[in-house]
């Protein structure tokens, strides 16, 4: 097998190992690989995941960075968003680094490449933050757990904001697993919530698209003569097309844009569109619980007053899940961990998450948001319309177990 140099130990993990006393040294470290796409257009997602993951370990271990007497050692691997590198990184983590558990990755395509490796090595992979339905659907295996939401959860939340009116929808999505899954999930979600909305056009564009004029023209042509509300639902990761779509003046046809949620730097560019609405996975000001209170306070303290973002919460949730699972199983043996984690509930910045037994997907609440009319800065952007409870989103089981 070709060896690649992916490994970089975090300073916190290293210092924890060096300072361990003689008694602790007798226990082998709990090794965790965090694989992410730190090189490429999703770098911000990766950095947030890492920051949240380390904070999650700190929170869950009460600052000791150890579980059951075992110091935690985190090994970071950059897959550059490439499926072949993600696969190789996980092989190296399980085979050479002898990690107990792995977490990753930023890209859905890269995450899908990693799934068979977990099954081959019979080791756990916690998927965070990739969202493609296939991960806990037809490509799933029993060694896969996911703290990230999936495309269907995103779509059920979006559908919950669109179910009360007769609406014509066109979709704009990236032409790869994330975008295609997102549109397919939206169709299913609209049916599941009994929405009268109908998808009348699907538009797919390459991930690197910067000029949306041709796509927008096709979308506008498909919608402009439809009765009732006309909405473009955007399923997009990375630099968002919303400002460019708005520059093309969809309002002249009575067309609205529903962009979904995104990271704070992206949504800061939407302040010029007050009243814009959508559904979101996490926004720092929405959840009211002790874990989120701690996260917001600690993250602001470490980051000059900037609040935690989308994937910080996800990384923290994955770390908490691991610590709680190891404590419950009293082992890092895969079979004992699986038994402990199936049906396990744990507290996160979003409140309680629960791993379903059937597909190991974490069920969780989502949020209906509205852009504030006079957002005071680039962080205080959204107002909460309502919390969408997990039990309102009837999440189908899509695997073949």
Number of C-alpha atoms within 10 A of each C-alpha: 6 5 10 10 9 16 18 11 13 13 11 14 19 15 11 17 20 10 11 14 10 8 8 16 15 11 12 13 21 21 22 23 26 27 32 31 25 22 14 13 16 18 18 17 24 28 17 20 31 22 18 26 26 21 24 30 25 18 20 24 18 10 11 14 23 22 20 14 17 18 24 23 24 24 21 21 25 23 26 21 24 17 18 14 20 28 22 19 27 28 20 22 25 22 11 10 15 14 22 19 22 24 27 30 31 28 27 26 22 24 29 23 19 26 23 17 20 22 16 10 13 16 22 26 27 24 28 30 28 24 28 26 27 20 27 26 18 13 16 22 19 21 23 26 28 26 29 26 23 26 25 26 27 24 25 28 30 27 26 22 20 21 18 13 12 15 19 22 26 23 22 25 23 22 16 16 16 23 25 21 23 26 26 14 20 25 17 16 27 22 15 17 18 13 18 14 21 15 18 14 17 18 17 16 17 11 16 11 11 12 12 15 13 9 15 20 14 14 23 23 12 17 23 16 11 16 11 12 15 26 24 24 22 23 26 22 18 16 16 18 20 18 13 14 18 15 9 14 14 20 12 10 14 17 22 19 21 20 24 22 24 22 22 19 13 17 19 18 13 19 20 14 13 15 14 19 24 23 28 22 22 23 28 22 17 20 20 12 14 14 20 22 14 14 23 20 14 16 19 14 12 10 10 8 12 14 21 26 22 21 28 29 29 28 30 30 30 26 27 25 27 24 21 20 23 19 15 15 18 14 16 20 15 16 16 15 22 22 14 18 24 20 17 19 17 18 18 26 27 23 16 16 22 20 21 18 16 15 23 24 28 23 24 22 22 27 25 23 24 18 23 20 15 12 16 10 9 15 19 17 22 25 18 17 16 14 16 20 13 19 10 13 23 14 17 12 15 16 16 12 11
